[in-house]
Amino acid sequence: MAEMKIQVLGPGCARCKQLTANAQKAVMELDLDATVEKVEDLHEMMKYRVLSTPALVVDGTVKSLGRVLTPEAIKDLLRA
């Protein structure tokens, strides 16, 4: 199975940083082969047509917009 790619899209605000930390915690707790990447570049964010940040993207699919998900909520998304 290929490595999972998780991206957090946002301008670098506190909410974006918290979502990144929560995603990293979820990956660690699930012991997944995954990378968590913080994307702050506006052009890169626009590729996903994201208007509300922070956004959580898993393997190219937007899973959450405008919310700081808890590690538990992220784990639920990653298990699905």
LUMPAKE-443106 format. One record per atom (N, C-alpha, C): residue number from 0; residue in three letters; atom name; y negated, z, x negated. Coordinates in nm, 3 decimals. Layout:
(node NUM, "ALA", "CA", (Y, Z, X))
...
END
This chain:
(node 0, "MET", "N", (0.119, 0.000, -0.085))
(node 0, "MET", "CA", (0.000, 0.000, 0.000))
(node 0, "MET", "C", (-0.124, 0.000, -0.089))
(node 1, "ALA", "N", (-0.222, -0.082, -0.054))
(node 1, "ALA", "CA", (-0.344, -0.094, -0.132))
(node 1, "ALA", "C", (-0.432, 0.029, -0.115))
(node 2, "GLU", "N", (-0.515, 0.050, -0.214))
(node 2, "GLU", "CA", (-0.608, 0.162, -0.208))
(node 2, "GLU", "C", (-0.706, 0.143, -0.093))
(node 3, "MET", "N", (-0.730, 0.250, -0.018))
(node 3, "MET", "CA", (-0.825, 0.249, 0.093))
(node 3, "MET", "C", (-0.966, 0.256, 0.036))
(node 4, "LYS", "N", (-1.058, 0.182, 0.097))
(node 4, "LYS", "CA", (-1.198, 0.184, 0.054))
(node 4, "LYS", "C", (-1.283, 0.244, 0.165))
(node 5, "ILE", "N", (-1.347, 0.355, 0.133))
(node 5, "ILE", "CA", (-1.433, 0.425, 0.229))
(node 5, "ILE", "C", (-1.575, 0.417, 0.177))
(node 6, "GLN", "N", (-1.666, 0.373, 0.264))
(node 6, "GLN", "CA", (-1.806, 0.363, 0.225))
(node 6, "GLN", "C", (-1.892, 0.445, 0.321))
(node 7, "VAL", "N", (-1.992, 0.510, 0.265))
(node 7, "VAL", "CA", (-2.092, 0.580, 0.344))
(node 7, "VAL", "C", (-2.222, 0.504, 0.325))
(node 8, "LEU", "N", (-2.274, 0.449, 0.434))
(node 8, "LEU", "CA", (-2.397, 0.371, 0.429))
(node 8, "LEU", "C", (-2.514, 0.457, 0.470))
(node 9, "GLY", "N", (-2.620, 0.454, 0.388))
(node 9, "GLY", "CA", (-2.739, 0.530, 0.421))
(node 9, "GLY", "C", (-2.836, 0.533, 0.305))
(node 10, "PRO", "N", (-2.960, 0.570, 0.331))
(node 10, "PRO", "CA", (-3.065, 0.563, 0.230))
(node 10, "PRO", "C", (-3.063, 0.677, 0.127))
(node 11, "GLY", "N", (-2.971, 0.769, 0.138))
(node 11, "GLY", "CA", (-2.967, 0.879, 0.041))
(node 11, "GLY", "C", (-3.022, 1.010, 0.097))
(node 12, "CYS", "N", (-3.033, 1.018, 0.227))
(node 12, "CYS", "CA", (-3.083, 1.140, 0.291))
(node 12, "CYS", "C", (-2.978, 1.251, 0.286))
(node 13, "ALA", "N", (-3.016, 1.369, 0.325))
(node 13, "ALA", "CA", (-2.925, 1.484, 0.323))
(node 13, "ALA", "C", (-2.804, 1.460, 0.412))
(node 14, "ARG", "N", (-2.824, 1.397, 0.527))
(node 14, "ARG", "CA", (-2.712, 1.370, 0.619))
(node 14, "ARG", "C", (-2.613, 1.273, 0.555))
(node 15, "CYS", "N", (-2.664, 1.174, 0.483))
(node 15, "CYS", "CA", (-2.577, 1.077, 0.416))
(node 15, "CYS", "C", (-2.496, 1.145, 0.306))
(node 16, "LYS", "N", (-2.562, 1.232, 0.232))
(node 16, "LYS", "CA", (-2.494, 1.305, 0.124))
(node 16, "LYS", "C", (-2.387, 1.397, 0.181))
(node 17, "GLN", "N", (-2.415, 1.458, 0.295))
(node 17, "GLN", "CA", (-2.316, 1.547, 0.357))
(node 17, "GLN", "C", (-2.195, 1.468, 0.407))
(node 18, "LEU", "N", (-2.219, 1.352, 0.467))
(node 18, "LEU", "CA", (-2.108, 1.269, 0.513))
(node 18, "LEU", "C", (-2.023, 1.222, 0.394))
(node 19, "THR", "N", (-2.087, 1.189, 0.283))
(node 19, "THR", "CA", (-2.013, 1.150, 0.163))
(node 19, "THR", "C", (-1.924, 1.265, 0.115))
(node 20, "ALA", "N", (-1.981, 1.384, 0.110))
(node 20, "ALA", "CA", (-1.904, 1.502, 0.066))
(node 20, "ALA", "C", (-1.788, 1.529, 0.162))
(node 21, "ASN", "N", (-1.812, 1.516, 0.292))
(node 21, "ASN", "CA", (-1.707, 1.538, 0.392))
(node 21, "ASN", "C", (-1.596, 1.434, 0.379))
(node 22, "ALA", "N", (-1.633, 1.309, 0.352))
(node 22, "ALA", "CA", (-1.533, 1.203, 0.334))
(node 22, "ALA", "C", (-1.449, 1.230, 0.210))
(node 23, "GLN", "N", (-1.514, 1.273, 0.102))
(node 23, "GLN", "CA", (-1.440, 1.304, -0.021))
(node 23, "GLN", "C", (-1.343, 1.420, 0.002))
(node 24, "LYS", "N", (-1.387, 1.519, 0.077))
(node 24, "LYS", "CA", (-1.300, 1.633, 0.107))
(node 24, "LYS", "C", (-1.180, 1.589, 0.191))
(node 25, "ALA", "N", (-1.204, 1.505, 0.291))
(node 25, "ALA", "CA", (-1.096, 1.456, 0.377))
(node 25, "ALA", "C", (-0.993, 1.378, 0.296))
(node 26, "VAL", "N", (-1.040, 1.292, 0.206))
(node 26, "VAL", "CA", (-0.950, 1.213, 0.121))
(node 26, "VAL", "C", (-0.867, 1.305, 0.033))
(node 27, "MET", "N", (-0.932, 1.405, -0.025))
(node 27, "MET", "CA", (-0.862, 1.499, -0.113))
(node 27, "MET", "C", (-0.757, 1.579, -0.036))
(node 28, "GLU", "N", (-0.794, 1.628, 0.082))
(node 28, "GLU", "CA", (-0.701, 1.710, 0.161))
(node 28, "GLU", "C", (-0.582, 1.629, 0.213))
(node 29, "LEU", "N", (-0.603, 1.499, 0.237))
(node 29, "LEU", "CA", (-0.493, 1.414, 0.282))
(node 29, "LEU", "C", (-0.416, 1.354, 0.164))
(node 30, "ASP", "N", (-0.468, 1.375, 0.043))
(node 30, "ASP", "CA", (-0.407, 1.322, -0.079))
(node 30, "ASP", "C", (-0.388, 1.170, -0.068))
(node 31, "LEU", "N", (-0.496, 1.102, -0.027))
(node 31, "LEU", "CA", (-0.492, 0.957, -0.007))
(node 31, "LEU", "C", (-0.528, 0.883, -0.135))
(node 32, "ASP", "N", (-0.475, 0.762, -0.148))
(node 32, "ASP", "CA", (-0.515, 0.671, -0.253))
(node 32, "ASP", "C", (-0.637, 0.597, -0.199))
(node 33, "ALA", "N", (-0.754, 0.655, -0.220))
(node 33, "ALA", "CA", (-0.877, 0.599, -0.161))
(node 33, "ALA", "C", (-0.996, 0.626, -0.251))
(node 34, "THR", "N", (-1.094, 0.537, -0.242))
(node 34, "THR", "CA", (-1.221, 0.559, -0.309))
(node 34, "THR", "C", (-1.328, 0.582, -0.204))
(node 35, "VAL", "N", (-1.421, 0.670, -0.234))
(node 35, "VAL", "CA", (-1.535, 0.695, -0.147))
(node 35, "VAL", "C", (-1.658, 0.648, -0.222))
(node 36, "GLU", "N", (-1.729, 0.555, -0.162))
(node 36, "GLU", "CA", (-1.844, 0.492, -0.225))
(node 36, "GLU", "C", (-1.969, 0.515, -0.140))
(node 37, "LYS", "N", (-2.078, 0.554, -0.204))
(node 37, "LYS", "CA", (-2.206, 0.571, -0.135))
(node 37, "LYS", "C", (-2.284, 0.441, -0.150))
(node 38, "VAL", "N", (-2.324, 0.381, -0.039))
(node 38, "VAL", "CA", (-2.398, 0.255, -0.041))
(node 38, "VAL", "C", (-2.540, 0.280, 0.008))
(node 39, "GLU", "N", (-2.637, 0.261, -0.082))
(node 39, "GLU", "CA", (-2.777, 0.283, -0.047))
(node 39, "GLU", "C", (-2.857, 0.153, -0.043))
(node 40, "ASP", "N", (-2.796, 0.043, -0.088))
(node 40, "ASP", "CA", (-2.864, -0.086, -0.092))
(node 40, "ASP", "C", (-2.880, -0.141, 0.050))
(node 41, "LEU", "N", (-3.003, -0.169, 0.089))
(node 41, "LEU", "CA", (-3.033, -0.215, 0.225))
(node 41, "LEU", "C", (-2.962, -0.346, 0.257))
(node 42, "HIS", "N", (-2.959, -0.438, 0.162))
(node 42, "HIS", "CA", (-2.894, -0.567, 0.187))
(node 42, "HIS", "C", (-2.744, -0.549, 0.211))
(node 43, "GLU", "N", (-2.682, -0.459, 0.136))
(node 43, "GLU", "CA", (-2.540, -0.432, 0.155))
(node 43, "GLU", "C", (-2.515, -0.367, 0.292))
(node 44, "MET", "N", (-2.603, -0.275, 0.331))
(node 44, "MET", "CA", (-2.589, -0.210, 0.462))
(node 44, "MET", "C", (-2.604, -0.310, 0.575))
(node 45, "MET", "N", (-2.694, -0.406, 0.560))
(node 45, "MET", "CA", (-2.719, -0.505, 0.665))
(node 45, "MET", "C", (-2.598, -0.596, 0.687))
(node 46, "LYS", "N", (-2.512, -0.609, 0.588))
(node 46, "LYS", "CA", (-2.390, -0.690, 0.605))
(node 46, "LYS", "C", (-2.304, -0.634, 0.719))
(node 47, "TYR", "N", (-2.315, -0.503, 0.741))
(node 47, "TYR", "CA", (-2.237, -0.438, 0.846))
(node 47, "TYR", "C", (-2.315, -0.426, 0.977))
(node 48, "ARG", "N", (-2.439, -0.476, 0.978))
(node 48, "ARG", "CA", (-2.526, -0.470, 1.096))
(node 48, "ARG", "C", (-2.544, -0.326, 1.145))
(node 49, "VAL", "N", (-2.563, -0.238, 1.049))
(node 49, "VAL", "CA", (-2.581, -0.097, 1.077))
(node 49, "VAL", "C", (-2.729, -0.068, 1.093))
(node 50, "LEU", "N", (-2.765, -0.013, 1.208))
(node 50, "LEU", "CA", (-2.905, 0.022, 1.235))
(node 50, "LEU", "C", (-2.925, 0.173, 1.236))
(node 51, "SER", "N", (-2.817, 0.247, 1.244))
(node 51, "SER", "CA", (-2.824, 0.392, 1.251))
(node 51, "SER", "C", (-2.739, 0.450, 1.138))
(node 52, "THR", "N", (-2.802, 0.536, 1.057))
(node 52, "THR", "CA", (-2.729, 0.595, 0.946))
(node 52, "THR", "C", (-2.721, 0.746, 0.964))
(node 53, "PRO", "N", (-2.629, 0.812, 0.901))
(node 53, "PRO", "CA", (-2.529, 0.756, 0.811))
(node 53, "PRO", "C", (-2.419, 0.684, 0.889))
(node 54, "ALA", "N", (-2.357, 0.589, 0.822))
(node 54, "ALA", "CA", (-2.245, 0.515, 0.881))
(node 54, "ALA", "C", (-2.123, 0.531, 0.792))
(node 55, "LEU", "N", (-2.008, 0.539, 0.855))
(node 55, "LEU", "CA", (-1.882, 0.550, 0.781))
(node 55, "LEU", "C", (-1.804, 0.420, 0.802))
(node 56, "VAL", "N", (-1.769, 0.356, 0.690))
(node 56, "VAL", "CA", (-1.696, 0.229, 0.693))
(node 56, "VAL", "C", (-1.563, 0.250, 0.622))
(node 57, "VAL", "N", (-1.454, 0.212, 0.688))
(node 57, "VAL", "CA", (-1.321, 0.224, 0.629))
(node 57, "VAL", "C", (-1.260, 0.085, 0.620))
(node 58, "ASP", "N", (-1.232, 0.042, 0.499))
(node 58, "ASP", "CA", (-1.173, -0.091, 0.474))
(node 58, "ASP", "C", (-1.248, -0.201, 0.548))
(node 59, "GLY", "N", (-1.382, -0.195, 0.542))
(node 59, "GLY", "CA", (-1.465, -0.300, 0.599))
(node 59, "GLY", "C", (-1.496, -0.288, 0.747))
(node 60, "THR", "N", (-1.442, -0.184, 0.813))
(node 60, "THR", "CA", (-1.465, -0.165, 0.957))
(node 60, "THR", "C", (-1.552, -0.041, 0.979))
(node 61, "VAL", "N", (-1.661, -0.058, 1.052))
(node 61, "VAL", "CA", (-1.750, 0.055, 1.083))
(node 61, "VAL", "C", (-1.677, 0.148, 1.180))
(node 62, "LYS", "N", (-1.663, 0.275, 1.140))
(node 62, "LYS", "CA", (-1.591, 0.373, 1.221))
(node 62, "LYS", "C", (-1.684, 0.473, 1.288))
(node 63, "SER", "N", (-1.805, 0.492, 1.232))
(node 63, "SER", "CA", (-1.897, 0.591, 1.288))
(node 63, "SER", "C", (-2.040, 0.553, 1.251))
(node 64, "LEU", "N", (-2.133, 0.576, 1.344))
(node 64, "LEU", "CA", (-2.274, 0.547, 1.322))
(node 64, "LEU", "C", (-2.359, 0.667, 1.361))
(node 65, "GLY", "N", (-2.454, 0.701, 1.275))
(node 65, "GLY", "CA", (-2.555, 0.799, 1.309))
(node 65, "GLY", "C", (-2.508, 0.943, 1.323))
(node 66, "ARG", "N", (-2.387, 0.971, 1.274))
(node 66, "ARG", "CA", (-2.334, 1.108, 1.287))
(node 66, "ARG", "C", (-2.277, 1.154, 1.154))
(node 67, "VAL", "N", (-2.287, 1.284, 1.132))
(node 67, "VAL", "CA", (-2.223, 1.344, 1.016))
(node 67, "VAL", "C", (-2.090, 1.402, 1.066))
(node 68, "LEU", "N", (-1.985, 1.326, 1.044))
(node 68, "LEU", "CA", (-1.853, 1.371, 1.088))
(node 68, "LEU", "C", (-1.803, 1.484, 0.999))
(node 69, "THR", "N", (-1.728, 1.575, 1.059))
(node 69, "THR", "CA", (-1.666, 1.683, 0.982))
(node 69, "THR", "C", (-1.549, 1.626, 0.903))
(node 70, "PRO", "N", (-1.505, 1.696, 0.800))
(node 70, "PRO", "CA", (-1.385, 1.650, 0.728))
(node 70, "PRO", "C", (-1.265, 1.632, 0.823))
(node 71, "GLU", "N", (-1.251, 1.721, 0.922))
(node 71, "GLU", "CA", (-1.139, 1.710, 1.016))
(node 71, "GLU", "C", (-1.149, 1.581, 1.099))
(node 72, "ALA", "N", (-1.269, 1.548, 1.145))
(node 72, "ALA", "CA", (-1.289, 1.426, 1.223))
(node 72, "ALA", "C", (-1.260, 1.302, 1.138))
(node 73, "ILE", "N", (-1.300, 1.307, 1.012))
(node 73, "ILE", "CA", (-1.273, 1.196, 0.922))
(node 73, "ILE", "C", (-1.123, 1.183, 0.897))
(node 74, "LYS", "N", (-1.056, 1.293, 0.881))
(node 74, "LYS", "CA", (-0.911, 1.289, 0.861))
(node 74, "LYS", "C", (-0.843, 1.225, 0.982))
(node 75, "ASP", "N", (-0.889, 1.256, 1.101))
(node 75, "ASP", "CA", (-0.833, 1.195, 1.222))
(node 75, "ASP", "C", (-0.851, 1.042, 1.220))
(node 76, "LEU", "N", (-0.969, 0.996, 1.177))
(node 76, "LEU", "CA", (-0.994, 0.852, 1.168))
(node 76, "LEU", "C", (-0.905, 0.786, 1.064))
(node 77, "LEU", "N", (-0.884, 0.854, 0.952))
(node 77, "LEU", "CA", (-0.806, 0.796, 0.844))
(node 77, "LEU", "C", (-0.657, 0.793, 0.874))
(node 78, "ARG", "N", (-0.612, 0.884, 0.957))
(node 78, "ARG", "CA", (-0.471, 0.888, 0.995))
(node 78, "ARG", "C", (-0.438, 0.779, 1.096))
(node 79, "ALA", "N", (-0.536, 0.738, 1.175))
(node 79, "ALA", "CA", (-0.512, 0.642, 1.285))
(node 79, "ALA", "C", (-0.476, 0.504, 1.234))
END
